[in-house]
Amino acid sequence: MIRRTRPVVGAIALLAALTAGIAFPAGAAAGEPTGESAPKVDLVLDVSGSMRAKDIDGQSRMAAAKQAFNEVLDATPEEVQLGIRTLGADYPGDDRKEGCKDTAQLYPVGPLDRTEAKTAVATLVPTGWTPIGPALLKAADDLDGGDGSKRIVLISDGEDTCAPLDPCEVAREIAAKGIGLTIDTLGLVPNAKLSRQLSCIAEATGGTYTSIEHQDELTDRVNELVDRAAEPVVTPVAVEGADACERAPELRSGLYTDRQEFGRQRWYRVELLAGQELRASVSIAADRAVRPDHGVLMRAITVHGREIVRGEATGNGRTDVVSTGLRHPKPELDDDSGKPAAETVCLGVTTSFSADAGVKTTPGLPLELTVDVVDGPDDASDVASFGLGRGWWLLGALVVTGFLAGLVWGWLSRWRVAVWRTN
């Protein structure tokens, strides 16, 4: 709803969350696909002792993974630089400290030699522990450098055995670095605890979790993720919001990244020309432990008193990303010329995140802001009321229609009763 002079709070609108490959119209000033560096993928495979279990299509989990990897290596696009990292492949002993160091680069991230990579995969034998956290940290280092897309695909059949290095916290730490790295996870057995852990890892970086029970499912899913890495990506442009609209940076159509401090508000400005409308969305990632009840609010305000407020909240804390967005219609007609006037829209982003004592509040939470300025439709000055003014016209039309329908129905009912009595 849009109103003059008085703010409106409570309207809820969930817009797009963090996804890869957002496209913008030609001429976008920020966040365009760069294409300067080759996309990189690091396949991280669990080679712990539990991979000996024979419960995937009558073969061991290790055999299914090897077969899937061979097919994936054959299908990997030429432009993708692919590497393979293992965890639990080398240390067979009982020393937990040594077992939690057991992660190695089986094949380095770079141009793919399919024969060499397949030969390396063929040597794998299920061996040791499950140090998922340490392996993710090393895999992030494997992908360091360049501005192309970066993706870790983690395949495991068990939970991490190297706590207190929580792999979910490791994933949040990787996300907080702002290097644009996505972690996708695949679980080889339908296990509730494993699913929760792998889901948490994926959600922390905007990735996906998939439960796998068959070898062909594993092949198809890994192929899909590798192909996705080869798709053009949008690189966000770093921007620093201000504490007031007058000092806020001016944004054009594009994708932007910032840091949102706890309990603070960030302001940005967007200039709308005559006949244009604004579509904006924001996503805030919880890259550290926060209290369950949190949310995000976006406000669009103009000097003419028009204001839209949209928000989204979570009461259970089961998501690491909260998103909301709004659509601000084109300016109203200019009183003098009768044509749409240009105006400045102030975009404000407020969050209600809070953390327990001991949790770092700086730097702020990662913020991703999408701005899209488009030509507004000619037949609708107010999207909320489908071209009927401020929405009151629509409400009034419905009331009048209902009143008239009631009169007609009442008259017909009385006529039928009168006819029945006459007969």
C-alpha positions as CSV (number, residue, x, y, z in Angstrom):
1,M,0.0,0.0,0.0
2,I,1.2,3.6,-0.7
3,R,0.1,6.4,1.5
4,R,0.9,10.1,1.8
5,T,2.6,11.7,4.9
6,R,2.1,8.7,7.2
7,P,4.3,5.5,7.1
8,V,2.7,2.1,6.7
9,V,4.2,-0.8,8.6
10,G,3.5,-4.5,8.4
11,A,3.1,-5.4,4.7
12,I,5.0,-8.5,4.0
13,A,6.6,-9.4,0.6
14,L,9.2,-12.0,0.2
15,L,11.2,-11.4,-2.9
16,A,14.1,-13.4,-4.5
17,A,16.7,-14.8,-2.1
18,L,20.4,-15.3,-2.9
19,T,20.6,-17.1,-6.2
20,A,23.3,-17.4,-8.8
21,G,23.1,-16.0,-12.2
22,I,20.8,-12.9,-11.7
23,A,20.4,-11.1,-15.0
24,F,20.0,-7.4,-15.6
25,P,18.9,-5.4,-18.7
26,A,21.5,-4.1,-21.1
27,G,23.1,-0.9,-19.8
28,A,23.0,-2.0,-16.1
29,A,25.7,0.0,-14.3
30,A,26.6,-2.4,-11.7
31,G,26.8,-6.1,-11.0
32,E,27.1,-7.2,-14.6
33,P,28.6,-10.7,-15.4
34,T,32.3,-10.3,-15.6
35,G,33.5,-13.4,-17.4
36,E,37.1,-12.4,-16.8
37,S,38.1,-15.5,-14.9
38,A,37.4,-19.2,-15.5
39,P,34.8,-20.7,-13.2
40,K,36.3,-23.0,-10.5
41,V,34.9,-26.1,-8.9
42,D,36.4,-28.2,-6.1
43,L,34.8,-31.6,-5.6
44,V,35.3,-32.6,-1.9
45,L,34.8,-36.3,-1.4
46,D,34.5,-38.2,1.9
47,V,36.8,-41.2,1.8
48,S,36.3,-42.2,5.4
49,G,35.9,-45.9,6.5
50,S,32.1,-45.7,6.4
51,M,32.3,-45.4,2.6
52,R,32.8,-49.2,2.5
53,A,29.1,-49.8,3.2
54,K,27.3,-51.5,0.3
55,D,24.0,-49.8,0.2
56,I,23.9,-47.9,-3.1
57,D,22.4,-50.0,-5.8
58,G,24.2,-53.1,-4.5
59,Q,27.6,-51.6,-4.5
60,S,29.7,-49.7,-1.9
61,R,29.3,-46.0,-1.5
62,M,32.9,-45.6,-2.6
63,A,32.3,-47.5,-5.8
64,A,29.2,-45.4,-6.6
65,A,31.2,-42.2,-6.0
66,K,34.0,-43.3,-8.3
67,Q,31.7,-44.2,-11.1
68,A,29.9,-40.9,-10.7
69,F,33.2,-39.0,-10.7
70,N,34.3,-40.7,-13.9
71,E,31.1,-39.7,-15.7
72,V,31.3,-36.2,-14.3
73,L,34.9,-35.8,-15.5
74,D,33.8,-36.8,-19.0
75,A,31.0,-34.2,-19.0
76,T,32.9,-31.3,-17.4
77,P,32.7,-28.2,-19.7
78,E,36.1,-27.1,-21.1
79,E,35.9,-23.7,-19.6
80,V,35.6,-25.0,-16.0
81,Q,38.7,-25.4,-13.9
82,L,38.0,-28.5,-11.7
83,G,39.8,-30.0,-8.7
84,I,39.3,-32.9,-6.4
85,R,40.0,-32.8,-2.6
86,T,39.6,-35.8,-0.3
87,L,38.9,-36.1,3.4
88,G,39.7,-39.2,5.4
89,A,41.6,-40.9,2.6
90,D,45.1,-41.3,4.1
91,Y,45.2,-41.8,7.9
92,P,43.9,-45.3,9.1
93,G,44.8,-44.9,12.8
94,D,42.9,-44.1,16.0
95,D,44.6,-40.8,16.9
96,R,41.9,-38.3,16.6
97,K,44.2,-35.3,16.3
98,E,46.0,-36.9,13.3
99,G,42.7,-38.1,11.8
100,C,41.3,-34.5,11.8
101,K,44.3,-33.3,9.7
102,D,43.5,-35.9,7.0
103,T,42.5,-33.8,4.0
104,A,44.5,-33.6,0.7
105,Q,44.3,-32.2,-2.8
106,L,43.9,-35.3,-5.0
107,Y,43.8,-33.3,-8.2
108,P,44.6,-29.5,-8.2
109,V,42.1,-27.0,-9.4
110,G,42.9,-26.0,-12.9
111,P,42.5,-27.0,-16.5
112,L,41.2,-30.6,-16.5
113,D,43.3,-33.6,-17.7
114,R,40.5,-36.2,-17.7
115,T,42.8,-39.2,-17.8
116,E,45.0,-38.0,-15.0
117,A,42.0,-37.1,-12.8
118,K,40.3,-40.5,-13.4
119,T,43.6,-42.3,-12.5
120,A,43.8,-40.3,-9.3
121,V,40.2,-41.2,-8.4
122,A,40.8,-44.9,-9.1
123,T,43.4,-45.0,-6.3
124,L,41.0,-44.1,-3.5
125,V,40.3,-46.6,-0.7
126,P,37.9,-45.8,2.2
127,T,40.3,-45.2,5.2
128,G,39.8,-42.9,8.1
129,W,38.0,-40.0,9.8
130,T,35.5,-37.4,8.6
131,P,37.2,-34.0,9.0
132,I,34.6,-31.9,7.1
133,G,35.4,-28.6,8.7
134,P,39.2,-28.7,8.0
135,A,38.5,-30.0,4.4
136,L,36.2,-27.0,3.7
137,L,38.8,-24.5,4.9
138,K,41.4,-26.1,2.7
139,A,39.0,-26.2,-0.3
140,A,38.3,-22.5,0.1
141,D,42.1,-22.0,-0.2
142,D,42.1,-24.2,-3.3
143,L,39.7,-21.8,-5.0
144,D,41.4,-18.6,-3.9
145,G,42.1,-16.0,-6.6
146,G,40.2,-14.8,-9.6
147,D,36.8,-13.2,-9.9
148,G,35.0,-16.0,-11.7
149,S,32.4,-18.2,-9.9
150,K,33.7,-20.5,-7.2
151,R,31.9,-23.6,-6.0
152,I,32.6,-26.4,-3.6
153,V,30.6,-29.6,-4.0
154,L,30.9,-31.7,-0.8
155,I,29.9,-35.4,-0.9
156,S,29.7,-37.2,2.4
157,D,28.0,-40.2,4.0
158,G,28.5,-39.1,7.6
159,E,28.7,-36.2,10.1
160,D,31.9,-34.4,10.9
161,T,34.1,-36.2,13.5
162,C,36.4,-33.3,14.3
163,A,34.3,-31.0,16.6
164,P,34.6,-28.4,18.1
165,L,35.6,-27.2,14.6
166,D,31.9,-27.0,13.6
167,P,31.6,-27.3,9.8
168,C,28.5,-25.1,9.8
169,E,30.5,-22.3,11.5
170,V,33.3,-22.9,9.0
171,A,30.9,-22.3,6.2
172,R,29.7,-19.1,7.8
173,E,33.3,-18.0,8.2
174,I,33.8,-18.6,4.5
175,A,30.7,-16.7,3.6
176,A,31.8,-13.8,5.8
177,K,35.0,-13.4,3.7
178,G,32.8,-12.1,0.8
179,I,34.7,-14.1,-1.9
180,G,31.5,-15.3,-3.6
181,L,32.1,-18.9,-2.9
182,T,29.1,-21.3,-2.8
183,I,29.1,-24.7,-1.1
184,D,26.6,-27.4,-2.3
185,T,26.3,-30.6,-0.2
186,L,25.2,-34.1,-1.1
187,G,24.4,-36.7,1.6
188,L,24.8,-40.3,0.5
189,V,22.5,-41.8,3.2
190,P,19.1,-40.6,4.5
191,N,20.2,-39.6,8.0
192,A,18.5,-36.8,9.9
193,K,21.6,-35.6,11.8
194,L,23.7,-35.6,8.6
195,S,20.9,-33.8,6.7
196,R,20.8,-31.1,9.3
197,Q,24.6,-30.6,9.2
198,L,24.9,-30.6,5.4
199,S,21.8,-28.3,5.1
200,C,23.4,-25.8,7.5
201,I,26.7,-25.8,5.5
202,A,24.9,-25.2,2.2
203,E,22.5,-22.5,3.5
204,A,25.4,-20.5,5.1
205,T,26.7,-19.8,1.6
206,G,23.5,-19.8,-0.5
207,G,24.1,-23.3,-1.7
208,T,21.9,-26.4,-1.9
209,Y,21.6,-29.7,0.0
210,T,20.6,-32.9,-1.8
211,S,20.0,-36.4,-0.3
212,I,21.3,-39.1,-2.6
213,E,20.3,-42.8,-2.6
214,H,21.3,-44.0,-6.1
215,Q,24.4,-43.7,-8.2
216,D,22.7,-42.1,-11.1
217,E,21.2,-39.4,-8.8
218,L,24.8,-38.7,-7.6
219,T,26.1,-38.4,-11.2
220,D,23.2,-36.2,-12.4
221,R,23.4,-33.8,-9.4
222,V,27.2,-33.3,-9.5
223,N,27.0,-32.8,-13.3
224,E,24.3,-30.2,-12.7
225,L,26.3,-28.3,-10.2
226,V,29.4,-28.3,-12.3
227,D,27.5,-27.0,-15.3
228,R,25.9,-24.3,-13.1
229,A,29.4,-23.1,-12.2
230,A,30.0,-22.5,-16.0
231,E,27.0,-20.2,-16.3
232,P,27.7,-16.4,-16.3
233,V,27.5,-14.9,-12.8
234,V,26.9,-11.4,-11.5
235,T,29.6,-9.9,-9.4
236,P,28.1,-7.5,-6.8
237,V,29.6,-4.0,-6.6
238,A,30.7,-2.9,-3.1
239,V,28.9,0.1,-1.8
240,E,28.7,1.8,1.6
241,G,25.3,3.0,2.7
242,A,24.9,6.1,4.9
243,D,23.0,6.9,8.1
244,A,20.8,9.4,6.3
245,C,19.3,9.7,2.8
246,E,21.0,13.1,2.2
247,R,24.4,11.5,2.5
248,A,23.5,8.2,0.8
249,P,25.2,6.9,-2.3
250,E,23.3,7.1,-5.5
251,L,22.6,3.6,-7.1
252,R,21.6,2.6,-10.6
253,S,20.3,-0.7,-11.8
254,G,22.6,-3.5,-10.6
255,L,23.6,-5.8,-7.7
256,Y,25.4,-4.3,-4.7
257,T,27.0,-5.6,-1.5
258,D,27.4,-3.9,1.8
259,R,27.7,-4.7,5.6
260,Q,24.7,-4.1,7.8
261,E,25.6,-3.4,11.5
262,F,23.4,-4.8,14.2
263,G,20.5,-2.5,15.1
264,R,21.5,0.2,12.5
265,Q,19.9,1.5,9.4
266,R,21.5,1.9,5.9
267,W,20.3,4.4,3.4
268,Y,20.7,4.5,-0.4
269,R,19.3,6.8,-3.1
270,V,17.8,6.0,-6.5
271,E,16.9,8.6,-9.1
272,L,13.7,7.8,-11.1
273,L,13.1,9.6,-14.4
274,A,9.7,10.5,-15.7
275,G,7.7,7.3,-16.3
276,Q,10.2,4.9,-14.5
277,E,9.5,2.7,-11.6
278,L,11.8,1.0,-9.0
279,R,12.0,-2.7,-8.1
280,A,14.3,-3.4,-5.2
281,S,15.1,-6.3,-3.0
282,V,17.6,-7.0,-0.2
283,S,19.0,-10.1,1.5
284,I,20.8,-10.3,4.8
285,A,23.0,-13.3,5.6
286,A,23.5,-14.4,9.3
287,D,27.2,-15.4,9.0
288,R,27.5,-15.9,12.7
289,A,25.4,-17.1,15.7
290,V,22.4,-14.8,16.2
291,R,19.3,-15.0,18.3
292,P,16.4,-16.8,16.7
293,D,14.0,-13.9,16.4
294,H,15.2,-11.6,13.6
295,G,14.1,-9.8,10.5
296,V,14.7,-7.3,7.8
297,L,12.7,-4.2,6.7
298,M,13.0,-2.2,3.5
299,R,11.5,1.3,3.2
300,A,11.2,3.5,0.0
301,I,10.4,7.1,0.7
302,T,10.1,10.1,-1.6
303,V,10.2,13.9,-0.9
304,H,6.6,14.0,-2.0
305,G,5.6,11.8,1.0
306,R,5.0,8.6,-0.8
307,E,6.2,5.6,1.2
308,I,6.3,1.8,0.9
309,V,7.4,-0.5,3.7
310,R,8.0,-4.2,3.2
311,G,9.4,-6.7,5.8
312,E,10.2,-10.3,6.5
313,A,10.8,-11.9,9.9
314,T,11.7,-15.4,11.3
315,G,10.7,-16.5,14.7
316,N,12.7,-19.7,14.9
317,G,16.0,-18.8,13.4
318,R,16.0,-21.7,11.0
319,T,17.3,-19.7,8.1
320,D,20.6,-18.0,7.5
321,V,19.3,-15.6,4.9
322,V,16.3,-13.2,5.3
323,S,15.1,-11.4,2.2
324,T,12.4,-8.8,1.3
325,G,11.7,-6.5,-1.5
326,L,9.3,-3.9,-2.9
327,R,8.0,-2.3,-6.1
328,H,7.8,1.5,-6.1
329,P,5.5,2.7,-9.0
330,K,6.4,5.6,-11.3
331,P,6.1,9.2,-10.1
332,E,2.7,10.8,-10.1
333,L,1.7,13.4,-12.7
334,D,3.3,16.8,-12.4
335,D,0.7,19.4,-11.5
336,D,1.9,21.9,-14.1
337,S,2.7,19.8,-17.1
338,G,0.4,16.8,-16.6
339,K,3.3,14.5,-17.2
340,P,5.1,12.1,-14.8
341,A,7.8,14.0,-12.9
342,A,11.2,12.8,-11.9
343,E,11.9,12.1,-8.2
344,T,14.4,10.7,-5.8
345,V,13.6,7.5,-3.9
346,C,15.4,7.0,-0.6
347,L,15.9,3.2,0.2
348,G,16.3,2.4,3.8
349,V,17.3,-1.1,5.1
350,T,16.8,-1.9,8.8
351,T,17.4,-5.2,10.6
352,S,16.4,-6.6,14.0
353,F,19.3,-9.1,14.4
354,S,20.8,-9.5,17.9
355,A,23.5,-11.7,19.3
356,D,24.5,-13.1,22.7
357,A,27.4,-11.7,24.6
358,G,30.7,-12.8,23.2
359,V,29.5,-12.9,19.6
360,K,31.3,-10.3,17.4
361,T,29.0,-7.6,16.0
362,T,31.7,-6.2,13.7
363,P,32.0,-6.2,10.8
364,G,28.3,-6.0,10.0
365,L,26.2,-8.8,8.5
366,P,26.6,-9.3,4.7
367,L,24.0,-7.4,2.8
368,E,23.1,-7.9,-0.9
369,L,20.9,-5.3,-2.6
370,T,19.3,-5.6,-6.0
371,V,18.1,-2.4,-7.8
372,D,16.2,-2.5,-11.0
373,V,14.9,0.7,-12.6
374,V,12.4,0.0,-15.5
375,D,9.9,1.8,-17.6
376,G,6.6,1.8,-15.7
377,P,3.4,0.5,-17.3
378,D,1.2,3.2,-19.0
379,D,-2.1,1.9,-17.6
380,A,-1.2,1.6,-13.9
381,S,0.1,4.4,-11.8
382,D,-0.4,2.3,-8.7
383,V,0.5,-1.4,-8.8
384,A,-1.2,-2.1,-5.6
385,S,-4.6,-1.2,-6.9
386,F,-4.2,-2.3,-10.6
387,G,-4.6,1.3,-12.0
388,L,-7.5,2.3,-9.7
389,G,-5.9,5.2,-7.9
390,R,-4.8,4.4,-4.4
391,G,-6.8,1.2,-4.0
392,W,-9.8,3.0,-2.5
393,W,-11.4,3.1,-5.9
394,L,-11.2,-0.6,-6.1
395,L,-12.6,-1.0,-2.6
396,G,-15.4,1.4,-3.4
397,A,-16.3,-0.4,-6.6
398,L,-16.5,-3.7,-4.8
399,V,-18.7,-2.2,-2.0
400,V,-21.1,-0.6,-4.6
401,T,-21.2,-3.8,-6.6
402,G,-22.0,-5.8,-3.5
403,F,-24.8,-3.4,-2.5
404,L,-26.4,-3.4,-5.9
405,A,-26.2,-7.2,-6.1
406,G,-27.9,-7.4,-2.7
407,L,-30.7,-5.2,-3.8
408,V,-31.3,-7.2,-7.0
409,W,-31.2,-10.5,-5.1
410,G,-33.7,-9.2,-2.5
411,W,-36.1,-7.9,-5.2
412,L,-35.9,-11.3,-7.0
413,S,-36.5,-13.2,-3.8
414,R,-39.6,-11.1,-2.9
415,W,-40.9,-11.5,-6.5
416,R,-40.6,-15.3,-6.3
417,V,-42.4,-15.4,-3.0
418,A,-45.2,-13.2,-4.3
419,V,-45.6,-15.4,-7.4
420,W,-45.7,-18.5,-5.2
421,R,-48.5,-17.1,-3.0
422,T,-50.5,-16.0,-6.0
423,N,-50.4,-19.5,-7.4
